[in-house]
Amino acid sequence: MTAPAPPQQQPPPVQPPPATADSDLDSPLFVTAVSAALLTAVPVAGVIAALKVRFALSHAAWTALSGVLGDVMAMPPPLTGVIGAASAQTSRMNTARRAQYVIAAAKRVMGSMRDARSQGTPALAAMRDQLATERRYYQQHQQAMWDRAKAAGMIDMEAAVHGNLLGWAAVGGKRGDGRTTAACREADGGNFYVDDPPDIGLPGIGPHFGCRCSAVAPWPGGRLLAGSGARRRR
């Protein structure tokens, strides 16, 4: 008589992969929390203490963040005021970009410390050197924020004269001047709502870094650029 086959063993349940160390750095919630912290007058130590309540990071990550936050909070963005819809949107954009910079810079500082340890060199010295480099990067970041704020102010001034619907003008028009991007040439001659911008963004701000487009009076019979006015159609 043949012995019965042993019961088939069930495979163990699949376990979720362990969370990557410092994965909170990539969380949108962390970006939001850093953005909010940058709008306060709380000292760096207080910001770090508040973040530690909600997020779990390594000692190296907190050390890097502390160093970067110290420099960024010591160099606040220029005060431009909010004069209209474009400026309000750009102010929010600049706040988010500033937080994203803090996190990206902290990752670079962490990388420099990790490389130093692997090479047997002092990690703190590597951190100081990288922070010095980051301060130069942040000056460029500040200039970009200022350029966006100036462009937004120009749009709001046009809106004060012509209303919420404005026209898009690219340098050189549809032909461009050799530097005008294809996206900006395509947008030329179109119209957009300042408070409900098109998918491409706002002229001088959204399409790409260094955009030279401008807002003008609405083009008679001009098409509405894709995405603009979407909230009005809901």
PEZI-V452411 format. One record per pair of residues at least 12 apart in sequence whose ideal C-beta (glycine too) atoms are under 10 Angstrom apart, sorted by sequence separation. I is the first residue (numbers start at 1). GAP is how many residues later the second one is. D is the distance in Angstrom with one decimal. If there is no record, write none. Layout:
# PEZI-V452411
i->I gap->GAP d->D
i->I gap->GAP d->D
This chain:
# PEZI-V452411
i->113 gap->12 d->9.6
i->114 gap->12 d->8.8
i->172 gap->12 d->9.3
i->173 gap->12 d->7.6
i->174 gap->12 d->8.3
i->176 gap->12 d->8.4
i->187 gap->12 d->10.0
i->201 gap->12 d->9.7
i->203 gap->12 d->5.2
i->34 gap->13 d->8.2
i->37 gap->13 d->6.8
i->110 gap->13 d->9.9
i->112 gap->13 d->9.6
i->113 gap->13 d->5.4
i->116 gap->13 d->9.1
i->170 gap->13 d->9.2
i->171 gap->13 d->7.8
i->172 gap->13 d->7.8
i->174 gap->13 d->10.0
i->175 gap->13 d->9.2
i->187 gap->13 d->5.6
i->200 gap->13 d->9.3
i->202 gap->13 d->7.5
i->203 gap->13 d->8.8
i->33 gap->14 d->9.3
i->36 gap->14 d->9.2
i->37 gap->14 d->7.1
i->48 gap->14 d->6.1
i->51 gap->14 d->7.7
i->77 gap->14 d->9.1
i->80 gap->14 d->9.1
i->112 gap->14 d->4.5
i->113 gap->14 d->5.3
i->116 gap->14 d->9.4
i->170 gap->14 d->4.4
i->171 gap->14 d->9.3
i->174 gap->14 d->5.5
i->186 gap->14 d->8.4
i->187 gap->14 d->9.4
i->48 gap->15 d->9.6
i->111 gap->15 d->9.3
i->112 gap->15 d->6.5
i->115 gap->15 d->9.7
i->169 gap->15 d->9.5
i->170 gap->15 d->5.5
i->173 gap->15 d->5.4
i->174 gap->15 d->7.0
i->188 gap->15 d->9.5
i->78 gap->16 d->9.8
i->112 gap->16 d->9.5
i->168 gap->16 d->8.2
i->170 gap->16 d->8.6
i->172 gap->16 d->8.4
i->173 gap->16 d->7.6
i->183 gap->16 d->10.0
i->184 gap->16 d->8.1
i->187 gap->16 d->7.5
i->33 gap->17 d->8.0
i->34 gap->17 d->7.4
i->48 gap->17 d->6.7
i->77 gap->17 d->6.1
i->109 gap->17 d->8.5
i->110 gap->17 d->8.8
i->112 gap->17 d->7.0
i->113 gap->17 d->7.8
i->170 gap->17 d->6.5
i->171 gap->17 d->8.9
i->183 gap->17 d->6.0
i->33 gap->18 d->6.1
i->47 gap->18 d->8.7
i->48 gap->18 d->5.6
i->51 gap->18 d->9.5
i->77 gap->18 d->8.4
i->109 gap->18 d->5.7
i->112 gap->18 d->4.0
i->168 gap->18 d->9.5
i->169 gap->18 d->9.0
i->170 gap->18 d->3.8
i->183 gap->18 d->9.5
i->47 gap->19 d->8.7
i->109 gap->19 d->9.6
i->111 gap->19 d->8.1
i->112 gap->19 d->9.0
i->168 gap->19 d->4.6
i->169 gap->19 d->6.2
i->170 gap->19 d->8.4
i->184 gap->19 d->8.0
i->187 gap->19 d->9.8
i->33 gap->20 d->9.9
i->77 gap->20 d->9.8
i->109 gap->20 d->9.7
i->110 gap->20 d->9.0
i->167 gap->20 d->9.8
i->168 gap->20 d->6.0
i->169 gap->20 d->8.0
i->170 gap->20 d->9.9
i->184 gap->20 d->10.0
i->187 gap->20 d->7.4
i->30 gap->21 d->7.8
i->33 gap->21 d->6.4
i->34 gap->21 d->9.8
i->44 gap->21 d->8.9
i->45 gap->21 d->7.8
i->48 gap->21 d->7.3
i->77 gap->21 d->6.8
i->109 gap->21 d->4.8
i->112 gap->21 d->8.6
i->167 gap->21 d->9.0
i->168 gap->21 d->7.0
i->169 gap->21 d->9.7
i->186 gap->21 d->9.9
i->194 gap->21 d->7.7
i->33 gap->22 d->7.3
i->44 gap->22 d->5.9
i->47 gap->22 d->6.1
i->48 gap->22 d->10.0
i->76 gap->22 d->9.2
i->108 gap->22 d->6.1
i->109 gap->22 d->6.4
i->112 gap->22 d->9.7
i->167 gap->22 d->7.3
i->168 gap->22 d->5.0
i->44 gap->23 d->9.0
i->47 gap->23 d->9.8
i->108 gap->23 d->9.6
i->167 gap->23 d->7.2
i->168 gap->23 d->7.1
i->183 gap->23 d->9.7
i->184 gap->23 d->5.6
i->192 gap->23 d->8.2
i->30 gap->24 d->8.3
i->44 gap->24 d->9.5
i->45 gap->24 d->9.6
i->109 gap->24 d->9.2
i->167 gap->24 d->5.3
i->168 gap->24 d->6.2
i->183 gap->24 d->5.3
i->184 gap->24 d->7.9
i->191 gap->24 d->10.0
i->201 gap->24 d->10.0
i->29 gap->25 d->7.7
i->30 gap->25 d->5.8
i->44 gap->25 d->4.9
i->45 gap->25 d->9.6
i->73 gap->25 d->9.9
i->105 gap->25 d->8.4
i->108 gap->25 d->8.1
i->109 gap->25 d->6.9
i->166 gap->25 d->6.7
i->167 gap->25 d->7.9
i->183 gap->25 d->7.4
i->188 gap->25 d->7.7
i->191 gap->25 d->9.8
i->193 gap->25 d->9.9
i->200 gap->25 d->6.6
i->29 gap->26 d->8.0
i->43 gap->26 d->9.7
i->44 gap->26 d->5.0
i->47 gap->26 d->7.8
i->72 gap->26 d->6.9
i->105 gap->26 d->8.4
i->108 gap->26 d->6.8
i->165 gap->26 d->5.7
i->166 gap->26 d->6.3
i->181 gap->26 d->6.6
i->187 gap->26 d->7.0
i->191 gap->26 d->9.6
i->192 gap->26 d->8.8
i->198 gap->26 d->8.0
i->199 gap->26 d->7.6
i->200 gap->26 d->7.6
i->201 gap->26 d->9.3
i->202 gap->26 d->9.9
i->24 gap->27 d->9.0
i->27 gap->27 d->9.8
i->30 gap->27 d->8.9
i->43 gap->27 d->9.3
i->44 gap->27 d->9.6
i->72 gap->27 d->9.3
i->165 gap->27 d->7.4
i->166 gap->27 d->8.0
i->181 gap->27 d->6.1
i->184 gap->27 d->6.6
i->191 gap->27 d->4.8
i->198 gap->27 d->3.6
i->199 gap->27 d->5.1
i->200 gap->27 d->7.5
i->27 gap->28 d->7.5
i->44 gap->28 d->9.4
i->105 gap->28 d->9.2
i->106 gap->28 d->9.0
i->164 gap->28 d->9.5
i->165 gap->28 d->5.8
i->166 gap->28 d->6.0
i->183 gap->28 d->9.2
i->184 gap->28 d->7.9
i->185 gap->28 d->9.6
i->190 gap->28 d->9.6
i->191 gap->28 d->5.8
i->197 gap->28 d->8.4
i->198 gap->28 d->5.8
i->199 gap->28 d->3.4
i->200 gap->28 d->9.0
i->44 gap->29 d->6.2
i->72 gap->29 d->7.3
i->73 gap->29 d->9.2
i->105 gap->29 d->4.6
i->108 gap->29 d->8.7
i->164 gap->29 d->5.5
i->165 gap->29 d->7.9
i->181 gap->29 d->9.7
i->184 gap->29 d->5.2
i->190 gap->29 d->7.1
i->191 gap->29 d->9.5
i->198 gap->29 d->4.4
i->199 gap->29 d->8.0
i->24 gap->30 d->8.5
i->25 gap->30 d->8.5
i->43 gap->30 d->8.3
i->44 gap->30 d->9.0
i->72 gap->30 d->5.6
i->104 gap->30 d->9.4
i->105 gap->30 d->9.5
i->163 gap->30 d->9.6
i->164 gap->30 d->5.3
i->165 gap->30 d->10.0
i->168 gap->30 d->8.1
i->181 gap->30 d->7.9
i->183 gap->30 d->9.6
i->189 gap->30 d->5.5
i->191 gap->30 d->9.3
i->192 gap->30 d->9.3
i->197 gap->30 d->7.3
i->198 gap->30 d->3.9
i->24 gap->31 d->4.3
i->34 gap->31 d->8.4
i->38 gap->31 d->8.2
i->42 gap->31 d->8.9
i->71 gap->31 d->9.4
i->163 gap->31 d->8.7
i->164 gap->31 d->5.9
i->179 gap->31 d->8.9
i->180 gap->31 d->9.4
i->181 gap->31 d->9.7
i->188 gap->31 d->9.2
i->191 gap->31 d->4.3
i->193 gap->31 d->8.1
i->196 gap->31 d->8.3
i->197 gap->31 d->6.0
i->198 gap->31 d->8.5
i->199 gap->31 d->8.9
i->23 gap->32 d->9.8
i->24 gap->32 d->6.1
i->25 gap->32 d->6.8
i->37 gap->32 d->8.0
i->41 gap->32 d->9.1
i->102 gap->32 d->9.6
i->105 gap->32 d->6.9
i->162 gap->32 d->9.7
i->164 gap->32 d->8.5
i->168 gap->32 d->8.4
i->180 gap->32 d->7.4
i->181 gap->32 d->9.3
i->189 gap->32 d->9.6
i->190 gap->32 d->5.5
i->191 gap->32 d->7.0
i->192 gap->32 d->7.0
i->193 gap->32 d->9.2
i->196 gap->32 d->5.8
i->197 gap->32 d->9.5
i->198 gap->32 d->9.0
i->22 gap->33 d->9.4
i->23 gap->33 d->8.9
i->24 gap->33 d->5.8
i->25 gap->33 d->9.7
i->40 gap->33 d->9.3
i->68 gap->33 d->8.4
i->69 gap->33 d->6.2
i->72 gap->33 d->7.9
i->101 gap->33 d->8.8
i->104 gap->33 d->9.2
i->105 gap->33 d->7.4
i->170 gap->33 d->8.0
i->179 gap->33 d->7.6
i->180 gap->33 d->8.2
i->189 gap->33 d->5.7
i->190 gap->33 d->5.3
i->191 gap->33 d->5.6
i->192 gap->33 d->4.8
i->195 gap->33 d->9.7
i->196 gap->33 d->5.5
i->197 gap->33 d->9.7
i->22 gap->34 d->8.6
i->23 gap->34 d->9.1
i->38 gap->34 d->7.2
i->68 gap->34 d->5.4
i->71 gap->34 d->8.5
i->159 gap->34 d->9.5
i->168 gap->34 d->9.0
i->169 gap->34 d->7.2
i->188 gap->34 d->9.7
i->189 gap->34 d->7.7
i->190 gap->34 d->7.0
i->191 gap->34 d->6.7
i->192 gap->34 d->9.5
i->193 gap->34 d->9.9
i->194 gap->34 d->9.2
i->195 gap->34 d->9.7
i->196 gap->34 d->6.5
i->21 gap->35 d->9.3
i->22 gap->35 d->5.2
i->34 gap->35 d->8.2
i->38 gap->35 d->7.0
i->41 gap->35 d->9.9
i->68 gap->35 d->8.5
i->159 gap->35 d->4.8
i->168 gap->35 d->5.4
i->177 gap->35 d->9.0
i->190 gap->35 d->4.2
i->192 gap->35 d->8.5
i->193 gap->35 d->5.1
i->196 gap->35 d->5.1
i->21 gap->36 d->8.4
i->22 gap->36 d->5.5
i->25 gap->36 d->6.5
i->37 gap->36 d->8.7
i->68 gap->36 d->9.1
i->69 gap->36 d->9.4
i->101 gap->36 d->7.8
i->102 gap->36 d->9.2
i->105 gap->36 d->9.1
i->158 gap->36 d->8.3
i->159 gap->36 d->8.6
i->166 gap->36 d->9.3
i->167 gap->36 d->9.2
i->187 gap->36 d->10.0
i->189 gap->36 d->9.6
i->190 gap->36 d->8.6
i->192 gap->36 d->4.1
i->193 gap->36 d->5.2
i->195 gap->36 d->8.6
i->196 gap->36 d->6.5
i->19 gap->37 d->8.3
i->21 gap->37 d->5.8
i->24 gap->37 d->8.4
i->39 gap->37 d->9.9
i->65 gap->37 d->7.2
i->68 gap->37 d->4.5
i->69 gap->37 d->8.2
i->101 gap->37 d->6.8
i->104 gap->37 d->10.0
i->155 gap->37 d->9.7
i->166 gap->37 d->8.4
i->170 gap->37 d->9.4
i->191 gap->37 d->7.6
i->192 gap->37 d->8.0
i->193 gap->37 d->9.3
i->195 gap->37 d->9.6
i->196 gap->37 d->9.7
i->22 gap->38 d->8.1
i->34 gap->38 d->9.7
i->38 gap->38 d->8.5
i->64 gap->38 d->9.9
i->65 gap->38 d->7.9
i->67 gap->38 d->8.8
i->68 gap->38 d->4.9
i->156 gap->38 d->7.3
i->187 gap->38 d->5.9
i->190 gap->38 d->8.4
i->191 gap->38 d->9.2
i->193 gap->38 d->8.7
i->21 gap->39 d->9.3
i->22 gap->39 d->4.8
i->25 gap->39 d->9.6
i->38 gap->39 d->9.1
i->64 gap->39 d->9.8
i->67 gap->39 d->7.8
i->68 gap->39 d->9.5
i->101 gap->39 d->10.0
i->102 gap->39 d->10.0
i->155 gap->39 d->6.1
i->168 gap->39 d->9.8
i->186 gap->39 d->9.1
i->187 gap->39 d->9.2
i->193 gap->39 d->7.4
i->21 gap->40 d->8.4
i->22 gap->40 d->9.7
i->25 gap->40 d->8.6
i->65 gap->40 d->9.0
i->66 gap->40 d->8.8
i->68 gap->40 d->8.9
i->98 gap->40 d->9.0
i->101 gap->40 d->5.3
i->171 gap->40 d->9.4
i->172 gap->40 d->9.4
i->186 gap->40 d->9.7
i->64 gap->41 d->8.1
i->65 gap->41 d->4.6
i->68 gap->41 d->6.3
i->100 gap->41 d->9.7
i->101 gap->41 d->9.7
i->170 gap->41 d->9.1
i->171 gap->41 d->4.8
i->22 gap->42 d->9.7
i->61 gap->42 d->9.8
i->64 gap->42 d->4.2
i->65 gap->42 d->9.6
i->67 gap->42 d->6.1
i->152 gap->42 d->9.4
i->155 gap->42 d->9.4
i->170 gap->42 d->7.8
i->171 gap->42 d->6.9
i->63 gap->43 d->9.0
i->64 gap->43 d->7.6
i->66 gap->43 d->9.8
i->98 gap->43 d->7.4
i->101 gap->43 d->9.7
i->169 gap->43 d->9.9
i->170 gap->43 d->5.0
i->171 gap->43 d->8.3
i->62 gap->44 d->9.1
i->64 gap->44 d->8.4
i->65 gap->44 d->8.4
i->97 gap->44 d->7.4
i->98 gap->44 d->8.9
i->101 gap->44 d->9.6
i->169 gap->44 d->6.4
i->170 gap->44 d->8.5
i->61 gap->45 d->6.7
i->64 gap->45 d->3.9
i->65 gap->45 d->9.0
i->158 gap->45 d->9.7
i->168 gap->45 d->6.3
i->169 gap->45 d->5.2
i->60 gap->46 d->9.6
i->61 gap->46 d->8.4
i->63 gap->46 d->8.2
i->64 gap->46 d->4.7
i->168 gap->46 d->8.2
i->169 gap->46 d->7.4
i->63 gap->47 d->8.3
i->64 gap->47 d->9.1
i->94 gap->47 d->9.5
i->97 gap->47 d->7.8
i->98 gap->47 d->7.2
i->155 gap->47 d->6.0
i->167 gap->47 d->9.3
i->168 gap->47 d->7.0
i->169 gap->47 d->4.6
i->61 gap->48 d->9.3
i->64 gap->48 d->8.9
i->94 gap->48 d->9.5
i->97 gap->48 d->6.9
i->155 gap->48 d->7.0
i->166 gap->48 d->9.5
i->167 gap->48 d->7.0
i->168 gap->48 d->7.7
i->169 gap->48 d->9.5
i->57 gap->49 d->9.3
i->60 gap->49 d->8.9
i->61 gap->49 d->6.1
i->64 gap->49 d->7.1
i->154 gap->49 d->8.8
i->155 gap->49 d->7.3
i->166 gap->49 d->4.5
i->167 gap->49 d->4.6
i->60 gap->50 d->5.5
i->63 gap->50 d->7.9
i->94 gap->50 d->8.7
i->95 gap->50 d->9.3
i->152 gap->50 d->7.0
i->154 gap->50 d->6.9
i->155 gap->50 d->7.9
i->166 gap->50 d->6.7
i->167 gap->50 d->5.9
i->168 gap->50 d->9.5
i->169 gap->50 d->8.7
i->94 gap->51 d->4.5
i->97 gap->51 d->8.5
i->151 gap->51 d->7.3
i->154 gap->51 d->9.8
i->166 gap->51 d->7.1
i->167 gap->51 d->4.8
i->168 gap->51 d->8.1
i->58 gap->52 d->8.4
i->93 gap->52 d->8.7
i->94 gap->52 d->8.9
i->151 gap->52 d->7.3
i->152 gap->52 d->7.9
i->165 gap->52 d->9.3
i->166 gap->52 d->5.8
i->167 gap->52 d->4.2
i->57 gap->53 d->9.9
i->60 gap->53 d->6.1
i->151 gap->53 d->3.2
i->152 gap->53 d->6.2
i->162 gap->53 d->8.6
i->165 gap->53 d->4.8
i->166 gap->53 d->9.2
i->167 gap->53 d->9.1
i->60 gap->54 d->7.6
i->91 gap->54 d->9.5
i->94 gap->54 d->6.3
i->148 gap->54 d->9.0
i->150 gap->54 d->8.1
i->151 gap->54 d->4.9
i->162 gap->54 d->8.1
i->163 gap->54 d->9.1
i->164 gap->54 d->9.5
i->165 gap->54 d->9.8
i->168 gap->54 d->8.2
i->90 gap->55 d->8.6
i->93 gap->55 d->6.8
i->94 gap->55 d->6.8
i->150 gap->55 d->9.6
i->151 gap->55 d->9.3
i->162 gap->55 d->4.7
i->163 gap->55 d->7.7
i->167 gap->55 d->5.9
i->39 gap->56 d->6.6
i->93 gap->56 d->9.6
i->148 gap->56 d->7.8
i->149 gap->56 d->9.1
i->158 gap->56 d->8.2
i->159 gap->56 d->7.6
i->161 gap->56 d->7.7
i->162 gap->56 d->6.4
i->166 gap->56 d->9.9
i->35 gap->57 d->8.9
i->38 gap->57 d->6.6
i->60 gap->57 d->9.5
i->91 gap->57 d->9.3
i->147 gap->57 d->8.1
i->148 gap->57 d->5.1
i->158 gap->57 d->4.5
i->165 gap->57 d->9.3
i->168 gap->57 d->6.5
i->38 gap->58 d->9.8
i->90 gap->58 d->5.1
i->91 gap->58 d->7.5
i->94 gap->58 d->9.3
i->147 gap->58 d->8.5
i->148 gap->58 d->9.0
i->157 gap->58 d->8.8
i->158 gap->58 d->6.8
i->167 gap->58 d->9.7
i->36 gap->59 d->8.8
i->39 gap->59 d->9.6
i->89 gap->59 d->9.7
i->90 gap->59 d->5.8
i->93 gap->59 d->8.9
i->155 gap->59 d->8.2
i->156 gap->59 d->9.0
i->158 gap->59 d->7.4
i->165 gap->59 d->8.5
i->35 gap->60 d->5.2
i->38 gap->60 d->5.8
i->39 gap->60 d->9.7
i->63 gap->60 d->9.2
i->67 gap->60 d->6.3
i->71 gap->60 d->6.4
i->75 gap->60 d->8.0
i->90 gap->60 d->9.4
i->151 gap->60 d->7.7
i->154 gap->60 d->6.8
i->155 gap->60 d->4.5
i->158 gap->60 d->9.8
i->168 gap->60 d->9.6
i->34 gap->61 d->9.7
i->35 gap->61 d->5.7
i->38 gap->61 d->6.1
i->63 gap->61 d->9.1
i->67 gap->61 d->8.4
i->70 gap->61 d->8.5
i->71 gap->61 d->9.3
i->74 gap->61 d->9.5
i->87 gap->61 d->9.7
i->90 gap->61 d->7.6
i->91 gap->61 d->8.0
i->148 gap->61 d->9.7
i->151 gap->61 d->9.5
i->154 gap->61 d->6.7
i->34 gap->62 d->9.4
i->35 gap->62 d->9.4
i->37 gap->62 d->8.2
i->68 gap->62 d->9.4
i->72 gap->62 d->8.7
i->86 gap->62 d->9.7
i->87 gap->62 d->7.0
i->90 gap->62 d->3.8
i->147 gap->62 d->9.0
i->151 gap->62 d->8.9
i->166 gap->62 d->9.9
i->35 gap->63 d->7.4
i->36 gap->63 d->8.5
i->60 gap->63 d->8.4
i->64 gap->63 d->7.1
i->67 gap->63 d->8.6
i->68 gap->63 d->7.1
i->71 gap->63 d->6.7
i->72 gap->63 d->9.2
i->75 gap->63 d->6.4
i->86 gap->63 d->9.7
i->87 gap->63 d->9.9
i->89 gap->63 d->7.1
i->90 gap->63 d->8.6
i->147 gap->63 d->8.2
i->148 gap->63 d->9.5
i->151 gap->63 d->8.1
i->152 gap->63 d->9.8
i->165 gap->63 d->8.9
i->32 gap->64 d->8.5
i->34 gap->64 d->8.5
i->35 gap->64 d->4.0
i->38 gap->64 d->7.4
i->63 gap->64 d->7.4
i->67 gap->64 d->5.1
i->71 gap->64 d->5.5
i->74 gap->64 d->10.0
i->75 gap->64 d->7.8
i->77 gap->64 d->9.1
i->78 gap->64 d->7.4
i->87 gap->64 d->9.7
i->88 gap->64 d->8.4
i->147 gap->64 d->9.3
i->151 gap->64 d->8.7
i->165 gap->64 d->8.7
i->31 gap->65 d->7.0
i->34 gap->65 d->4.1
i->35 gap->65 d->8.6
i->37 gap->65 d->9.1
i->77 gap->65 d->6.2
i->78 gap->65 d->9.8
i->80 gap->65 d->9.1
i->86 gap->65 d->8.0
i->87 gap->65 d->4.5
i->90 gap->65 d->8.8
i->144 gap->65 d->7.0
i->164 gap->65 d->10.0
i->33 gap->66 d->8.4
i->34 gap->66 d->8.4
i->64 gap->66 d->8.6
i->68 gap->66 d->6.2
i->72 gap->66 d->6.2
i->75 gap->66 d->9.6
i->76 gap->66 d->9.1
i->80 gap->66 d->7.7
i->86 gap->66 d->4.1
i->87 gap->66 d->6.0
i->89 gap->66 d->9.5
i->90 gap->66 d->9.5
i->144 gap->66 d->9.0
i->32 gap->67 d->7.8
i->34 gap->67 d->9.7
i->35 gap->67 d->9.1
i->60 gap->67 d->9.4
i->64 gap->67 d->8.8
i->67 gap->67 d->8.3
i->68 gap->67 d->9.5
i->71 gap->67 d->6.5
i->75 gap->67 d->6.7
i->78 gap->67 d->7.5
i->82 gap->67 d->9.6
i->85 gap->67 d->8.9
i->86 gap->67 d->7.7
i->87 gap->67 d->9.9
i->31 gap->68 d->5.2
i->34 gap->68 d->5.6
i->77 gap->68 d->5.1
i->78 gap->68 d->5.4
i->80 gap->68 d->9.6
i->81 gap->68 d->9.0
i->84 gap->68 d->7.9
i->86 gap->68 d->8.4
i->87 gap->68 d->8.0
i->88 gap->68 d->8.9
i->30 gap->69 d->8.7
i->31 gap->69 d->6.2
i->34 gap->69 d->6.5
i->72 gap->69 d->8.9
i->77 gap->69 d->7.5
i->80 gap->69 d->4.3
i->83 gap->69 d->8.5
i->84 gap->69 d->8.2
i->86 gap->69 d->3.9
i->87 gap->69 d->5.3
i->64 gap->70 d->9.9
i->68 gap->70 d->8.6
i->72 gap->70 d->9.5
i->79 gap->70 d->9.5
i->80 gap->70 d->7.8
i->82 gap->70 d->9.0
i->83 gap->70 d->6.3
i->85 gap->70 d->8.3
i->86 gap->70 d->5.0
i->87 gap->70 d->10.0
i->31 gap->71 d->9.0
i->78 gap->71 d->7.2
i->82 gap->71 d->9.6
i->84 gap->71 d->7.5
i->85 gap->71 d->7.0
i->86 gap->71 d->9.4
i->31 gap->72 d->6.6
i->34 gap->72 d->9.5
i->77 gap->72 d->8.0
i->78 gap->72 d->9.7
i->80 gap->72 d->8.2
i->81 gap->72 d->8.4
i->83 gap->72 d->9.9
i->84 gap->72 d->3.1
i->86 gap->72 d->9.0
i->30 gap->73 d->7.0
i->80 gap->73 d->6.8
i->83 gap->73 d->4.9
i->84 gap->73 d->8.1
i->86 gap->73 d->7.2
i->82 gap->74 d->8.8
i->83 gap->74 d->7.8
i->84 gap->74 d->9.5
i->85 gap->74 d->7.1
i->84 gap->75 d->5.7
i->27 gap->76 d->9.7
i->83 gap->76 d->9.5
i->84 gap->76 d->7.1
i->26 gap->77 d->8.2
i->83 gap->77 d->8.2
i->25 gap->78 d->5.7
i->24 gap->79 d->10.0
i->25 gap->79 d->9.3
i->85 gap->79 d->7.5
i->84 gap->80 d->9.4
i->86 gap->80 d->9.3
i->25 gap->81 d->7.2
i->26 gap->81 d->9.3
i->25 gap->82 d->6.6
i->22 gap->84 d->9.4
i->22 gap->85 d->8.5
i->25 gap->85 d->8.9
i->22 gap->88 d->7.8
i->89 gap->105 d->8.6
i->88 gap->106 d->10.0
i->89 gap->106 d->8.2
i->87 gap->107 d->9.9
i->88 gap->107 d->8.7
i->89 gap->107 d->10.0
i->85 gap->108 d->8.6
i->86 gap->108 d->5.4
i->89 gap->108 d->7.1
i->93 gap->108 d->9.2
i->85 gap->109 d->4.7
i->86 gap->109 d->8.3
i->93 gap->109 d->9.6
i->84 gap->110 d->7.0
i->85 gap->110 d->3.9
i->84 gap->111 d->8.5
i->85 gap->111 d->8.6
i->86 gap->111 d->8.0
i->85 gap->112 d->8.7
i->89 gap->112 d->9.4
i->90 gap->112 d->7.7
i->93 gap->112 d->7.7
i->89 gap->113 d->7.3
i->93 gap->113 d->8.7
i->90 gap->114 d->9.8
i->90 gap->115 d->6.1
i->86 gap->116 d->5.8
i->89 gap->116 d->8.3
i->90 gap->116 d->9.4
i->85 gap->117 d->9.5
i->86 gap->117 d->9.5
i->89 gap->117 d->9.3
i->86 gap->118 d->9.4
i->86 gap->119 d->7.6
i->86 gap->129 d->8.1
